[in-house]
Amino acid sequence: MIIYTKQEAFTAPCGACRQVIAEFLQPDALVTSVNHLGARIDWTVQQLLPDAFTPESLE
């Protein structure tokens, strides 16, 4: 998943978005923030939302 913003600071997903991402992507999936200068930062889903409530939590 890629997040693009036209600003120098990197933008991470909001809390509600992080929950949806955690429900549909694997914990090791990459989420990348890119800005208009071509700089980037990567996180895994696990890094963005540790101890997330996921479908596996219902088992």
CYANA upper distance limits for C-alpha pairs under 8 A (distance plus 0.5 A):
  1 MET  CA     30 LEU  CA      7.05
  1 MET  CA     31 VAL  CA      5.33
  1 MET  CA     32 THR  CA      6.68
  2 ILE  CA     31 VAL  CA      6.41
  2 ILE  CA     32 THR  CA      5.25
  2 ILE  CA     33 SER  CA      6.30
  2 ILE  CA     34 VAL  CA      7.66
  3 ILE  CA     11 THR  CA      7.67
  3 ILE  CA     12 ALA  CA      8.07
  3 ILE  CA     13 PRO  CA      8.38
  3 ILE  CA     31 VAL  CA      8.13
  3 ILE  CA     32 THR  CA      6.58
  3 ILE  CA     33 SER  CA      5.14
  3 ILE  CA     34 VAL  CA      6.62
  4 TYR  CA     11 THR  CA      8.29
  4 TYR  CA     33 SER  CA      6.43
  4 TYR  CA     34 VAL  CA      5.43
  4 TYR  CA     35 ASN  CA      6.14
  4 TYR  CA     36 HIS  CA      8.11
  5 THR  CA     10 PHE  CA      8.04
  5 THR  CA     11 THR  CA      7.48
  5 THR  CA     33 SER  CA      8.38
  5 THR  CA     34 VAL  CA      7.17
  5 THR  CA     35 ASN  CA      5.63
  5 THR  CA     36 HIS  CA      7.13
  6 LYS  CA     35 ASN  CA      6.03
  6 LYS  CA     36 HIS  CA      5.43
  7 GLN  CA     35 ASN  CA      6.53
  7 GLN  CA     36 HIS  CA      7.07
  8 GLU  CA     35 ASN  CA      6.75
  8 GLU  CA     36 HIS  CA      7.96
  8 GLU  CA     37 LEU  CA      7.84
  9 ALA  CA     35 ASN  CA      8.05
 10 PHE  CA     33 SER  CA      6.47
 10 PHE  CA     34 VAL  CA      7.32
 10 PHE  CA     35 ASN  CA      7.14
 10 PHE  CA     40 ARG  CA      8.03
 10 PHE  CA     41 ILE  CA      7.87
 11 THR  CA     33 SER  CA      6.64
 12 ALA  CA     33 SER  CA      7.21
 13 PRO  CA     17 CYS  CA      6.22
 13 PRO  CA     18 ARG  CA      6.41
 14 CYS  CA     18 ARG  CA      6.63
 15 GLY  CA     19 GLN  CA      6.89
 16 ALA  CA     20 VAL  CA      7.06
 17 CYS  CA     21 ILE  CA      6.56
 18 ARG  CA     22 ALA  CA      6.55
 18 ARG  CA     45 VAL  CA      8.30
 18 ARG  CA     48 LEU  CA      7.34
 18 ARG  CA     49 LEU  CA      6.92
 19 GLN  CA     23 GLU  CA      6.79
 19 GLN  CA     49 LEU  CA      7.88
 19 GLN  CA     52 ALA  CA      7.65
 19 GLN  CA     53 PHE  CA      8.18
 20 VAL  CA     24 PHE  CA      6.91
 21 ILE  CA     25 LEU  CA      6.19
 21 ILE  CA     45 VAL  CA      7.67
 22 ALA  CA     26 GLN  CA      7.56
 22 ALA  CA     27 PRO  CA      7.41
 22 ALA  CA     45 VAL  CA      6.68
 22 ALA  CA     46 GLN  CA      8.27
 22 ALA  CA     49 LEU  CA      7.64
 22 ALA  CA     52 ALA  CA      7.13
 22 ALA  CA     53 PHE  CA      8.27
 22 ALA  CA     54 THR  CA      7.01
 23 GLU  CA     53 PHE  CA      8.10
 23 GLU  CA     54 THR  CA      5.56
 23 GLU  CA     55 PRO  CA      7.06
 25 LEU  CA     29 ALA  CA      6.76
 25 LEU  CA     45 VAL  CA      7.89
 26 GLN  CA     45 VAL  CA      7.60
 27 PRO  CA     44 THR  CA      7.07
 27 PRO  CA     45 VAL  CA      5.41
 27 PRO  CA     46 GLN  CA      5.33
 28 ASP  CA     44 THR  CA      5.76
 28 ASP  CA     45 VAL  CA      6.51
 28 ASP  CA     46 GLN  CA      6.95
 29 ALA  CA     44 THR  CA      5.92
 29 ALA  CA     45 VAL  CA      6.29
 30 LEU  CA     42 ASP  CA      6.92
 30 LEU  CA     43 TRP  CA      6.20
 30 LEU  CA     44 THR  CA      5.08
 30 LEU  CA     45 VAL  CA      6.92
 31 VAL  CA     42 ASP  CA      6.27
 31 VAL  CA     43 TRP  CA      5.79
 31 VAL  CA     44 THR  CA      6.41
 31 VAL  CA     45 VAL  CA      7.20
 32 THR  CA     40 ARG  CA      7.23
 32 THR  CA     41 ILE  CA      6.21
 32 THR  CA     42 ASP  CA      4.95
 32 THR  CA     43 TRP  CA      6.89
 33 SER  CA     40 ARG  CA      5.99
 33 SER  CA     41 ILE  CA      5.91
 33 SER  CA     42 ASP  CA      7.02
 34 VAL  CA     38 GLY  CA      6.75
 34 VAL  CA     39 ALA  CA      6.25
 34 VAL  CA     40 ARG  CA      4.92
 34 VAL  CA     41 ILE  CA      7.31
 35 ASN  CA     39 ALA  CA      6.24
 35 ASN  CA     40 ARG  CA      7.12
 43 TRP  CA     47 GLN  CA      6.48
 43 TRP  CA     48 LEU  CA      7.09
 44 THR  CA     48 LEU  CA      6.98
 45 VAL  CA     49 LEU  CA      6.70
 45 VAL  CA     50 PRO  CA      8.42
 46 GLN  CA     50 PRO  CA      5.53
 46 GLN  CA     51 ASP  CA      8.19
 46 GLN  CA     52 ALA  CA      8.35
 53 PHE  CA     57 SER  CA      6.41
 54 THR  CA     58 LEU  CA      8.02
 55 PRO  CA     59 GLU  CA      8.01
